[in-house]
Amino acid sequence: MPGAATAEIYFIVAMMALILIICVVAVWAFFKTYKKEMRDRAKRDAAKAADKQKAADETAKMEADAG
């Protein structure tokens, strides 16, 4: 069958290109999700720190009022 080797090479090149495209999309999605998670984590940490500071301020105020 003439041209069978060329057809196989085209097929292999097409499959490799498809695999590379899928990998790039997967890595892009991973980093997008990772950045979003890190932003959310920073917000949660900031909220926790603010809550701790508020609780410490309230405790100090209660001790000052009692003493």
HUKABEL-V472941 format. One record per helix or strand of 2 or more residues. SS is the DSSP state (@ for helix, = for strand). FROM is the first residue (numbers start at 1). TO is the last residue. If there is no record, write none. Layout:
# HUKABEL-V472941
SS/FROM/TO, SS/FROM/TO
This chain:
# HUKABEL-V472941
@/4/66
